[in-house]
Amino acid sequence: METQIKEKSFSEIIKGDTPVLVDFYADWCGPCKMMAPILKDVKQRFGDEINIIKIDTEKNPAAAIRYQVRGIPTLILFYKGHIIWQQAGVVQANQLEAIIKQKLSDHADI
């Protein structure tokens, strides 16, 4: 899931043509741990059509502040540098897949 992180900066990744789903989490957070297999499932469903990045809010508090993460887990979907969806809490794989497809369809003209 995190293969390109070291090659590009976060801002470069979220501004690219590939949509990016960012999971803001913390190691101590129970619901955050529930998201890991869900995100793995979603990545398998979308393949190379989407990048999924996990950001530890404990190690990257500035990123959490910048994107107004008030609860974890928080998922943010970026497309070409724009936030097209943001939600706190656990989201099941089927629901997350539907949301991603809908939001990308709604913002295809960006």
Phi and psi in degrees as GROMACS dihedral restraints (atoms count N, CA, C in turn):
[ dihedral_restraints ]
;  ai    aj    ak    al  type     phi  dphi    fc
    3     4     5     6     1  -112.0    20    10
    4     5     6     7     1    36.0    20    10
    6     7     8     9     1   -70.6    20    10
    7     8     9    10     1   -33.6    20    10
    9    10    11    12     1   -90.4    20    10
   10    11    12    13     1    -6.8    20    10
   12    13    14    15     1   -55.6    20    10
   13    14    15    16     1   -45.0    20    10
   15    16    17    18     1   -73.5    20    10
   16    17    18    19     1   -22.2    20    10
   18    19    20    21     1   -85.2    20    10
   19    20    21    22     1   -30.4    20    10
   21    22    23    24     1  -130.3    20    10
   22    23    24    25     1   155.1    20    10
   24    25    26    27     1   -77.8    20    10
   25    26    27    28     1   162.2    20    10
   27    28    29    30     1   -56.0    20    10
   28    29    30    31     1   -45.9    20    10
   30    31    32    33     1   -64.7    20    10
   31    32    33    34     1   -34.2    20    10
   33    34    35    36     1   -67.0    20    10
   34    35    36    37     1   -40.9    20    10
   36    37    38    39     1   -64.8    20    10
   37    38    39    40     1   -46.5    20    10
   39    40    41    42     1   -73.1    20    10
   40    41    42    43     1   -17.5    20    10
   42    43    44    45     1   -90.1    20    10
   43    44    45    46     1    -5.4    20    10
   45    46    47    48     1   -71.4    20    10
   46    47    48    49     1   175.4    20    10
   48    49    50    51     1   -76.7    20    10
   49    50    51    52     1   -17.6    20    10
   51    52    53    54     1   -86.9    20    10
   52    53    54    55     1   126.3    20    10
   54    55    56    57     1   -58.8    20    10
   55    56    57    58     1   147.9    20    10
   57    58    59    60     1  -127.5    20    10
   58    59    60    61     1   124.6    20    10
   60    61    62    63     1  -100.7    20    10
   61    62    63    64     1   120.1    20    10
   63    64    65    66     1  -108.0    20    10
   64    65    66    67     1   129.1    20    10
   66    67    68    69     1  -106.6    20    10
   67    68    69    70     1   108.3    20    10
   69    70    71    72     1   -86.8    20    10
   70    71    72    73     1   123.5    20    10
   72    73    74    75     1  -144.6    20    10
   73    74    75    76     1   176.1    20    10
   75    76    77    78     1  -140.9    20    10
   76    77    78    79     1   147.6    20    10
   78    79    80    81     1   -60.0    20    10
   79    80    81    82     1   -31.9    20    10
   81    82    83    84     1   -83.6    20    10
   82    83    84    85     1    -5.1    20    10
   84    85    86    87     1   -86.8    20    10
   85    86    87    88     1   115.0    20    10
   87    88    89    90     1   -59.2    20    10
   88    89    90    91     1   -52.9    20    10
   90    91    92    93     1   -59.6    20    10
   91    92    93    94     1   -31.2    20    10
   93    94    95    96     1   -63.0    20    10
   94    95    96    97     1   -39.4    20    10
   96    97    98    99     1   -65.5    20    10
   97    98    99   100     1   -30.5    20    10
   99   100   101   102     1   -67.8    20    10
  100   101   102   103     1   -26.5    20    10
  102   103   104   105     1   -74.1    20    10
  103   104   105   106     1   -26.9    20    10
  105   106   107   108     1   -55.0    20    10
  106   107   108   109     1   -54.2    20    10
  108   109   110   111     1   -67.1    20    10
  109   110   111   112     1   -29.2    20    10
  111   112   113   114     1   -65.7    20    10
  112   113   114   115     1   -44.8    20    10
  114   115   116   117     1   -66.0    20    10
  115   116   117   118     1   -36.1    20    10
  117   118   119   120     1   -62.8    20    10
  118   119   120   121     1   -42.8    20    10
  120   121   122   123     1   -62.1    20    10
  121   122   123   124     1   -46.4    20    10
  123   124   125   126     1   -62.8    20    10
  124   125   126   127     1   -40.4    20    10
  126   127   128   129     1   -61.6    20    10
  127   128   129   130     1   -40.6    20    10
  129   130   131   132     1   -64.6    20    10
  130   131   132   133     1   -36.0    20    10
  132   133   134   135     1   -68.2    20    10
  133   134   135   136     1   -39.1    20    10
  135   136   137   138     1   -94.7    20    10
  136   137   138   139     1   -24.4    20    10
  138   139   140   141     1    60.1    20    10
  139   140   141   142     1  -131.4    20    10
  141   142   143   144     1   -78.7    20    10
  142   143   144   145     1    -0.3    20    10
  144   145   146   147     1   -72.9    20    10
  145   146   147   148     1   -13.9    20    10
  147   148   149   150     1  -147.6    20    10
  148   149   150   151     1   147.1    20    10
  150   151   152   153     1  -104.7    20    10
  151   152   153   154     1   141.6    20    10
  153   154   155   156     1  -122.5    20    10
  154   155   156   157     1   126.4    20    10
  156   157   158   159     1  -124.7    20    10
  157   158   159   160     1   138.7    20    10
  159   160   161   162     1  -107.9    20    10
  160   161   162   163     1   131.7    20    10
  162   163   164   165     1  -121.6    20    10
  163   164   165   166     1   119.7    20    10
  165   166   167   168     1   -76.8    20    10
  166   167   168   169     1   115.0    20    10
  168   169   170   171     1   -67.7    20    10
  169   170   171   172     1   -21.8    20    10
  171   172   173   174     1   -72.2    20    10
  172   173   174   175     1   -36.8    20    10
  174   175   176   177     1   -90.3    20    10
  175   176   177   178     1   -18.5    20    10
  177   178   179   180     1  -132.4    20    10
  178   179   180   181     1    60.2    20    10
  180   181   182   183     1   -62.7    20    10
  181   182   183   184     1   -29.7    20    10
  183   184   185   186     1   -63.7    20    10
  184   185   186   187     1   -39.3    20    10
  186   187   188   189     1   -65.8    20    10
  187   188   189   190     1   -41.5    20    10
  189   190   191   192     1   -62.7    20    10
  190   191   192   193     1   -41.0    20    10
  192   193   194   195     1   -67.4    20    10
  193   194   195   196     1   -45.2    20    10
  195   196   197   198     1   -57.2    20    10
  196   197   198   199     1   -39.8    20    10
  198   199   200   201     1   -99.4    20    10
  199   200   201   202     1    16.6    20    10
  201   202   203   204     1    53.7    20    10
  202   203   204   205     1    44.9    20    10
  204   205   206   207     1   -77.7    20    10
  205   206   207   208     1   113.0    20    10
  207   208   209   210     1  -105.7    20    10
  208   209   210   211     1   -16.6    20    10
  210   211   212   213     1  -145.4    20    10
  211   212   213   214     1   155.9    20    10
  213   214   215   216     1  -127.9    20    10
  214   215   216   217     1   147.8    20    10
  216   217   218   219     1   -72.6    20    10
  217   218   219   220     1   148.4    20    10
  219   220   221   222     1  -123.2    20    10
  220   221   222   223     1   130.3    20    10
  222   223   224   225     1  -106.1    20    10
  223   224   225   226     1   134.2    20    10
  225   226   227   228     1  -129.6    20    10
  226   227   228   229     1   129.1    20    10
  228   229   230   231     1  -102.8    20    10
  229   230   231   232     1   118.9    20    10
  231   232   233   234     1  -105.1    20    10
  232   233   234   235     1   142.2    20    10
  234   235   236   237     1  -140.1    20    10
  235   236   237   238     1   117.5    20    10
  237   238   239   240     1    52.8    20    10
  238   239   240   241     1    40.8    20    10
  240   241   242   243     1    86.7    20    10
  241   242   243   244     1    -4.3    20    10
  243   244   245   246     1  -103.8    20    10
  244   245   246   247     1   142.0    20    10
  246   247   248   249     1   -81.0    20    10
  247   248   249   250     1   118.4    20    10
  249   250   251   252     1  -108.1    20    10
  250   251   252   253     1    -7.8    20    10
  252   253   254   255     1  -166.0    20    10
  253   254   255   256     1   143.3    20    10
  255   256   257   258     1  -150.0    20    10
  256   257   258   259     1   135.4    20    10
  258   259   260   261     1  -154.7    20    10
  259   260   261   262     1   140.0    20    10
  261   262   263   264     1   -95.0    20    10
  262   263   264   265     1   149.0    20    10
  264   265   266   267     1   105.5    20    10
  265   266   267   268     1   169.7    20    10
  267   268   269   270     1   -75.7    20    10
  268   269   270   271     1   133.1    20    10
  270   271   272   273     1  -122.1    20    10
  271   272   273   274     1   127.3    20    10
  273   274   275   276     1   -69.4    20    10
  274   275   276   277     1   155.1    20    10
  276   277   278   279     1   -57.3    20    10
  277   278   279   280     1   -46.8    20    10
  279   280   281   282     1   -62.2    20    10
  280   281   282   283     1   -42.3    20    10
  282   283   284   285     1   -66.7    20    10
  283   284   285   286     1   -42.9    20    10
  285   286   287   288     1   -64.2    20    10
  286   287   288   289     1   -41.7    20    10
  288   289   290   291     1   -60.5    20    10
  289   290   291   292     1   -45.4    20    10
  291   292   293   294     1   -63.3    20    10
  292   293   294   295     1   -42.3    20    10
  294   295   296   297     1   -62.3    20    10
  295   296   297   298     1   -46.7    20    10
  297   298   299   300     1   -60.7    20    10
  298   299   300   301     1   -47.4    20    10
  300   301   302   303     1   -60.5    20    10
  301   302   303   304     1   -43.9    20    10
  303   304   305   306     1   -64.9    20    10
  304   305   306   307     1   -46.3    20    10
  306   307   308   309     1   -66.0    20    10
  307   308   309   310     1   -39.4    20    10
  309   310   311   312     1   -67.1    20    10
  310   311   312   313     1   -37.2    20    10
  312   313   314   315     1   -64.4    20    10
  313   314   315   316     1   -42.5    20    10
  315   316   317   318     1   -65.8    20    10
  316   317   318   319     1   -28.1    20    10
  318   319   320   321     1  -115.2    20    10
  319   320   321   322     1    23.8    20    10
  321   322   323   324     1   -61.6    20    10
  322   323   324   325     1   -21.6    20    10
  324   325   326   327     1   -88.5    20    10
  325   326   327   328     1     3.5    20    10
